[in-house]
């Protein structure tokens, strides 16, 4: 059974529907987490996301990998100083074997790399989900012949 955690899937705020900010699922049950970020992400989203990851890691079987797909992330709505304070305050998720970022945006790649350094996680960034999954399979052959649940990306209207 797949565990799915959605936050702010559809907010109805001041008469306007907003797009989901993040979604976290088990791509490989109890071994590989996949978070997908869409649209603008706020400080509250990031706090909720960190808490979700921490809870799921407790339920997983080690080693646990996390793929963060930020290809549809448009904006992180906080300053660099606020981001670092947030990362420090939520604590390290040291149980993760690797943090894999899927990202093409140079600014988002830099923020992910800096955050991972502060949290002391092993991190790699790749331009596609295919590359991220291939990397994990090369470092953990127990994940080569298992079923992966990676949903197709949704089209986001501008």
C-alpha positions in Angstrom: 0.0 0.0 0.0 1.4 3.4 -1.0 1.5 6.1 1.6 0.7 9.5 0.1 1.1 12.8 1.9 -0.3 15.9 0.2 -0.1 19.3 1.7 -2.1 22.3 0.5 -3.5 20.2 -2.4 -6.0 22.8 -3.3 -6.3 25.9 -1.2 -9.3 28.1 -1.6 -8.0 31.5 -0.4 -9.8 34.8 -1.1 -11.9 33.1 -3.8 -8.9 31.8 -5.7 -7.8 28.2 -6.1 -4.1 27.7 -5.8 -2.0 24.8 -7.1 -0.5 22.2 -4.7 2.9 23.1 -3.3 4.2 19.6 -2.6 3.3 15.9 -2.6 5.3 13.1 -1.0 4.9 9.4 -1.7 6.9 6.2 -1.4 8.4 5.6 -4.9 9.7 2.3 -3.5 7.7 1.2 -0.5 9.6 2.0 2.7 12.9 2.6 0.9 12.7 5.6 -1.6 10.7 8.7 -0.9 9.7 11.0 -3.7 8.6 14.6 -3.1 7.3 16.8 -5.9 7.2 20.6 -5.6 4.8 22.6 -7.7 4.3 26.3 -8.0 5.4 28.6 -5.1 6.6 27.1 -1.9 6.3 29.1 1.4 8.1 28.8 4.7 5.0 27.0 6.2 5.1 24.5 3.2 8.8 23.8 4.0 8.2 23.3 7.7 5.3 20.9 6.9 7.5 19.1 4.3 10.3 18.6 6.8 8.0 17.2 9.4 6.4 14.8 6.8 9.8 13.5 5.7 10.9 13.0 9.3 7.7 11.0 10.1 8.0 8.9 6.9 11.7 8.1 7.6 10.7 6.7 10.9 8.4 4.2 9.1 11.0 3.3 6.5 13.6 0.5 6.1 17.2 1.7 6.0 18.9 2.8 3.9 16.3 5.3 2.8 16.7 7.6 -0.1 14.8 10.8 -0.9 14.2 12.2 -4.4 13.1 15.9 -4.5 11.6 16.7 -7.9 11.7 20.5 -8.2 11.3 20.7 -12.0 7.9 22.5 -11.5 8.9 24.6 -8.6 8.5 28.3 -9.6 9.5 30.1 -6.4 10.7 29.6 -2.8 9.0 32.4 -0.9 11.6 33.2 1.7 14.9 34.9 2.0 18.2 33.0 2.1 18.7 33.8 5.8 15.2 32.6 6.6 15.8 29.4 4.6 19.0 28.7 6.6 17.3 29.4 9.9 14.4 27.1 8.9 16.8 24.3 7.9 18.7 24.6 11.2 15.5 24.7 13.2 13.9 21.6 11.7 17.0 19.6 12.5 19.0 17.2 10.4 17.2 14.2 8.8 20.4 12.2 9.1 18.7 8.9 8.6 18.5 9.5 4.9 21.3 7.7 2.9 21.1 10.2 0.1 19.1 13.3 -0.9 18.7 13.4 -4.7 17.5 16.7 -6.3 15.9 16.8 -9.7 16.2 20.4 -10.8 17.2 22.6 -13.7 16.9 26.0 -12.1 20.4 27.3 -11.1 19.1 29.2 -8.1 17.0 26.3 -6.8 20.0 24.0 -7.3 22.2 26.3 -5.2 19.6 26.5 -2.4 19.3 22.7 -2.4 23.0 22.3 -2.2 23.5 24.8 0.6 20.6 23.4 2.6 22.0 19.9 2.2 25.4 21.1 3.4 23.8 22.6 6.5 21.8 19.4 7.2 24.9 17.3 6.5 23.3 15.1 3.9 24.9 13.4 0.9 23.4 15.1 -2.1 23.4 14.8 -5.9 21.5 16.9 -8.4 20.3 15.5 -11.7 18.3 17.1 -14.6 15.7 14.3 -14.8 13.9 11.6 -12.8 15.4 9.0 -15.0 18.9 10.1 -14.0 18.0 10.2 -10.3 16.5 6.7 -10.3 19.5 5.4 -12.3 21.9 6.8 -9.8 20.1 5.3 -6.8 20.1 1.9 -8.6 23.8 2.1 -9.2 24.5 2.7 -5.5 22.0 0.2 -4.1 21.5 -2.9 -6.2 18.6 -4.1 -3.9 16.5 -1.4 -5.7 17.3 -2.5 -9.3 14.5 -5.1 -9.7 11.8 -3.6 -7.5 8.6 -1.8 -8.5 9.0 2.0 -8.6 5.9 4.2 -8.4 6.8 7.4 -10.2 3.7 9.3 -11.4 3.7 11.2 -14.6 4.2 15.0 -14.1 1.1 17.1 -14.3 0.7 20.0 -16.7 0.7 23.3 -14.8 -1.2 26.3 -16.3 0.7 29.6 -16.1 
